[in-house]
Amino acid sequence: MHRLISVLIAIAVPAVAFGMNGEVAIEFIVLGAVMGFAYWYWGPTGTLL
């Protein structure tokens, strides 16, 4: 289930940026990918580095 949430996070960040600006910069795509990957890797438990 948390894999689905991580994909939704990766999609939601650029989508929100597009909704606010009307354009998507590469920074928001990268930010969404990093946040989605981080949630996928550490999961909902929030394991420390």
C-alpha positions as a printed Julia matrix, in Angstrom:
49×3 Matrix{Float64}:
  0.0    0.0     0.0
  2.79   2.45    0.79
  4.18   1.97   -2.74
  0.93   3.36   -4.14
  1.13   6.31   -1.75
  4.73   6.99   -2.81
  3.68   7.12   -6.47
  0.8    9.44   -5.59
  3.21  11.74   -3.74
  5.55  11.76   -6.72
  2.65  12.77   -8.98
  0.97  15.18   -6.58
  3.9   17.55   -6.05
  4.25  18.58   -9.72
  0.46  18.58  -10.11
  0.04  21.06   -7.27
  2.84  23.2    -8.67
  1.08  23.18  -12.04
 -2.19  24.15  -10.4
 -0.57  27.09   -8.6
  1.65  28.41  -11.43
  0.21  27.05  -14.64
  3.62  25.58  -15.45
  5.85  22.89  -14.02
  9.54  23.5   -13.45
 11.99  20.62  -13.35
 12.63  21.35   -9.66
  9.1   20.31   -8.73
  9.35  17.1   -10.74
 12.61  16.25   -8.99
 11.17  17.22   -5.6
  8.16  14.97   -6.14
 10.36  12.09   -7.23
 12.66  12.49   -4.22
  9.76  12.68   -1.77
  8.04   9.71   -3.36
 11.22   7.64   -3.33
 11.92   8.58    0.29
  8.44   7.48    1.34
  8.81   4.25   -0.65
 12.22   3.5     0.87
 11.55   4.32    4.51
  7.83   3.63    4.45
  5.27   4.71    6.98
  7.43   3.62    9.93
  9.79   6.56    9.49
 12.97   4.56   10.07
 15.9    6.78   10.88
 19.02   7.03    8.73
